[in-house]
Amino acid sequence: MKCWTNSDQRYRWVAASLLEAEPRMRKVDNYERLPLLQRAIATAVQTQNFN
């Protein structure tokens, strides 16, 4: 893996790794609500920056 000639080879290694790992991945519970979490975190960060 350390003899990468160009970025195309890196993309192939990443794609192969993801395809191998995909069957072991599980769906995140409540994934539909992730945008709500993102907004809440952004609001909290902005509030902290003002204090």
N, CA, C and O atoms as a GROMACS GRO file, in nm:
protein
  204
    1MET      N    1   0.080  -0.120   0.000
    1MET     CA    2   0.000   0.000   0.000
    1MET      C    3   0.084   0.127   0.000
    1MET      O    4   0.030   0.235  -0.020
    2LYS      N    5   0.214   0.117   0.022
    2LYS     CA    6   0.292   0.240   0.026
    2LYS      C    7   0.348   0.279  -0.110
    2LYS      O    8   0.416   0.381  -0.120
    3CYS      N    9   0.323   0.202  -0.214
    3CYS     CA   10   0.372   0.234  -0.348
    3CYS      C   11   0.261   0.291  -0.434
    3CYS      O   12   0.231   0.236  -0.541
    4TRP      N   13   0.200   0.398  -0.391
    4TRP     CA   14   0.094   0.461  -0.469
    4TRP      C   15   0.158   0.548  -0.575
    4TRP      O   16   0.240   0.634  -0.544
    5THR      N   17   0.120   0.526  -0.698
    5THR     CA   18   0.180   0.605  -0.806
    5THR      C   19   0.105   0.735  -0.829
    5THR      O   20   0.165   0.834  -0.870
    6ASN      N   21  -0.025   0.734  -0.804
    6ASN     CA   22  -0.103   0.856  -0.823
    6ASN      C   23  -0.230   0.848  -0.739
    6ASN      O   24  -0.253   0.750  -0.668
    7SER      N   25  -0.312   0.951  -0.747
    7SER     CA   26  -0.432   0.956  -0.665
    7SER      C   27  -0.535   0.852  -0.708
    7SER      O   28  -0.617   0.809  -0.627
    8ASP      N   29  -0.533   0.810  -0.835
    8ASP     CA   30  -0.627   0.707  -0.880
    8ASP      C   31  -0.609   0.578  -0.801
    8ASP      O   32  -0.706   0.512  -0.766
    9GLN      N   33  -0.485   0.543  -0.773
    9GLN     CA   34  -0.458   0.422  -0.695
    9GLN      C   35  -0.514   0.436  -0.554
    9GLN      O   36  -0.570   0.341  -0.499
   10ARG      N   37  -0.500   0.553  -0.495
   10ARG     CA   38  -0.556   0.577  -0.362
   10ARG      C   39  -0.706   0.561  -0.361
   10ARG      O   40  -0.763   0.501  -0.270
   11TYR      N   41  -0.772   0.616  -0.464
   11TYR     CA   42  -0.918   0.603  -0.473
   11TYR      C   43  -0.959   0.456  -0.484
   11TYR      O   44  -1.059   0.416  -0.426
   12ARG      N   45  -0.883   0.378  -0.558
   12ARG     CA   46  -0.915   0.235  -0.571
   12ARG      C   47  -0.901   0.164  -0.437
   12ARG      O   48  -0.984   0.079  -0.403
   13TRP      N   49  -0.795   0.197  -0.360
   13TRP     CA   50  -0.776   0.134  -0.229
   13TRP      C   51  -0.889   0.173  -0.134
   13TRP      O   52  -0.940   0.088  -0.060
   14VAL      N   53  -0.927   0.300  -0.135
   14VAL     CA   54  -1.036   0.345  -0.048
   14VAL      C   55  -1.166   0.277  -0.086
   14VAL      O   56  -1.240   0.231   0.001
   15ALA      N   57  -1.195   0.270  -0.215
   15ALA     CA   58  -1.318   0.205  -0.261
   15ALA      C   59  -1.320   0.058  -0.223
   15ALA      O   60  -1.423   0.007  -0.177
   16ALA      N   61  -1.209  -0.010  -0.241
   16ALA     CA   62  -1.203  -0.152  -0.205
   16ALA      C   63  -1.222  -0.171  -0.055
   16ALA      O   64  -1.289  -0.265  -0.013
   17SER      N   65  -1.162  -0.084   0.024
   17SER     CA   66  -1.177  -0.093   0.170
   17SER      C   67  -1.321  -0.071   0.214
   17SER      O   68  -1.372  -0.143   0.299
   18LEU      N   69  -1.386   0.030   0.155
   18LEU     CA   70  -1.525   0.058   0.190
   18LEU      C   71  -1.617  -0.055   0.149
   18LEU      O   72  -1.709  -0.092   0.223
   19LEU      N   73  -1.595  -0.111   0.031
   19LEU     CA   74  -1.678  -0.223  -0.013
   19LEU      C   75  -1.661  -0.344   0.078
   19LEU      O   76  -1.757  -0.418   0.102
   20GLU      N   77  -1.541  -0.365   0.128
   20GLU     CA   78  -1.517  -0.478   0.219
   20GLU      C   79  -1.582  -0.453   0.355
   20GLU      O   80  -1.633  -0.547   0.416
   21ALA      N   81  -1.581  -0.329   0.403
   21ALA     CA   82  -1.634  -0.298   0.536
   21ALA      C   83  -1.786  -0.278   0.536
   21ALA      O   84  -1.849  -0.290   0.641
   22GLU      N   85  -1.844  -0.248   0.422
   22GLU     CA   86  -1.987  -0.213   0.415
   22GLU      C   87  -2.081  -0.316   0.477
   22GLU      O   88  -2.174  -0.275   0.547
   23PRO      N   89  -2.062  -0.445   0.457
   23PRO     CA   90  -2.156  -0.542   0.518
   23PRO      C   91  -2.156  -0.538   0.670
   23PRO      O   92  -2.254  -0.579   0.732
   24ARG      N   93  -2.050  -0.490   0.731
   24ARG     CA   94  -2.041  -0.485   0.878
   24ARG      C   95  -2.094  -0.354   0.935
   24ARG      O   96  -2.100  -0.337   1.057
   25MET      N   97  -2.133  -0.261   0.849
   25MET     CA   98  -2.184  -0.132   0.895
   25MET      C   99  -2.334  -0.143   0.921
   25MET      O  100  -2.406  -0.215   0.852
   26ARG      N  101  -2.379  -0.069   1.021
   26ARG     CA  102  -2.522  -0.066   1.052
   26ARG      C  103  -2.576   0.074   1.031
   26ARG      O  104  -2.502   0.172   1.038
   27LYS      N  105  -2.707   0.081   1.005
   27LYS     CA  106  -2.771   0.211   0.985
   27LYS      C  107  -2.780   0.283   1.120
   27LYS      O  108  -2.806   0.220   1.223
   28VAL      N  109  -2.760   0.412   1.118
   28VAL     CA  110  -2.768   0.493   1.239
   28VAL      C  111  -2.915   0.511   1.277
   28VAL      O  112  -2.996   0.549   1.193
   29ASP      N  113  -2.948   0.483   1.403
   29ASP     CA  114  -3.085   0.503   1.450
   29ASP      C  115  -3.120   0.651   1.441
   29ASP      O  116  -3.036   0.738   1.467
   30ASN      N  117  -3.243   0.679   1.406
   30ASN     CA  118  -3.295   0.816   1.397
   30ASN      C  119  -3.216   0.903   1.299
   30ASN      O  120  -3.202   1.023   1.321
   31TYR      N  121  -3.166   0.843   1.193
   31TYR     CA  122  -3.086   0.920   1.097
   31TYR      C  123  -3.166   1.034   1.034
   31TYR      O  124  -3.108   1.131   0.985
   32GLU      N  125  -3.301   1.021   1.034
   32GLU     CA  126  -3.382   1.128   0.976
   32GLU      C  127  -3.368   1.257   1.055
   32GLU      O  128  -3.391   1.366   1.001
   33ARG      N  129  -3.330   1.247   1.182
   33ARG     CA  130  -3.323   1.365   1.268
   33ARG      C  131  -3.182   1.425   1.274
   33ARG      O  132  -3.159   1.518   1.352
   34LEU      N  133  -3.089   1.376   1.195
   34LEU     CA  134  -2.953   1.430   1.197
   34LEU      C  135  -2.946   1.578   1.161
   34LEU      O  136  -2.866   1.650   1.221
   35PRO      N  137  -3.026   1.628   1.066
   35PRO     CA  138  -3.022   1.773   1.040
   35PRO      C  139  -3.062   1.856   1.163
   35PRO      O  140  -3.007   1.964   1.185
   36LEU      N  141  -3.156   1.806   1.242
   36LEU     CA  142  -3.195   1.874   1.365
   36LEU      C  143  -3.078   1.879   1.463
   36LEU      O  144  -3.053   1.982   1.526
   37LEU      N  145  -3.007   1.769   1.475
   37LEU     CA  146  -2.889   1.765   1.562
   37LEU      C  147  -2.782   1.861   1.511
   37LEU      O  148  -2.718   1.931   1.590
   38GLN      N  149  -2.763   1.866   1.382
   38GLN     CA  150  -2.663   1.955   1.323
   38GLN      C  151  -2.694   2.101   1.355
   38GLN      O  152  -2.605   2.177   1.391
   39ARG      N  153  -2.820   2.139   1.342
   39ARG     CA  154  -2.859   2.277   1.374
   39ARG      C  155  -2.840   2.307   1.522
   39ARG      O  156  -2.796   2.416   1.558
   40ALA      N  157  -2.874   2.211   1.608
   40ALA     CA  158  -2.860   2.231   1.752
   40ALA      C  159  -2.713   2.250   1.790
   40ALA      O  160  -2.680   2.335   1.872
   41ILE      N  161  -2.626   2.172   1.730
   41ILE     CA  162  -2.482   2.184   1.758
   41ILE      C  163  -2.430   2.318   1.708
   41ILE      O  164  -2.354   2.386   1.777
   42ALA      N  165  -2.471   2.358   1.587
   42ALA     CA  166  -2.426   2.487   1.532
   42ALA      C  167  -2.472   2.602   1.620
   42ALA      O  168  -2.396   2.696   1.644
   43THR      N  169  -2.595   2.596   1.669
   43THR     CA  170  -2.646   2.700   1.758
   43THR      C  171  -2.567   2.705   1.888
   43THR      O  172  -2.532   2.812   1.936
   44ALA      N  173  -2.538   2.589   1.944
   44ALA     CA  174  -2.463   2.583   2.069
   44ALA      C  175  -2.322   2.639   2.050
   44ALA      O  176  -2.271   2.710   2.138
   45VAL      N  177  -2.259   2.608   1.939
   45VAL     CA  178  -2.123   2.658   1.913
   45VAL      C  179  -2.125   2.809   1.897
   45VAL      O  180  -2.039   2.878   1.950
   46GLN      N  181  -2.223   2.861   1.823
   46GLN     CA  182  -2.233   3.006   1.805
   46GLN      C  183  -2.258   3.075   1.938
   46GLN      O  184  -2.202   3.182   1.963
   47THR      N  185  -2.342   3.017   2.022
   47THR     CA  186  -2.371   3.076   2.153
   47THR      C  187  -2.245   3.080   2.239
   47THR      O  188  -2.220   3.178   2.308
   48GLN      N  189  -2.166   2.973   2.235
   48GLN     CA  190  -2.043   2.969   2.314
   48GLN      C  191  -1.943   3.072   2.264
   48GLN      O  192  -1.870   3.131   2.343
   49ASN      N  193  -1.938   3.094   2.134
   49ASN     CA  194  -1.842   3.189   2.077
   49ASN      C  195  -1.873   3.332   2.118
   49ASN      O  196  -1.782   3.415   2.124
   50PHE      N  197  -1.999   3.363   2.145
   50PHE     CA  198  -2.036   3.498   2.185
   50PHE      C  199  -2.011   3.522   2.334
   50PHE      O  200  -2.002   3.638   2.375
   51ASN      N  201  -2.000   3.418   2.413
   51ASN     CA  202  -1.978   3.436   2.559
   51ASN      C  203  -1.833   3.438   2.594
   51ASN      O  204  -1.798   3.451   2.711
   0.00000   0.00000   0.00000
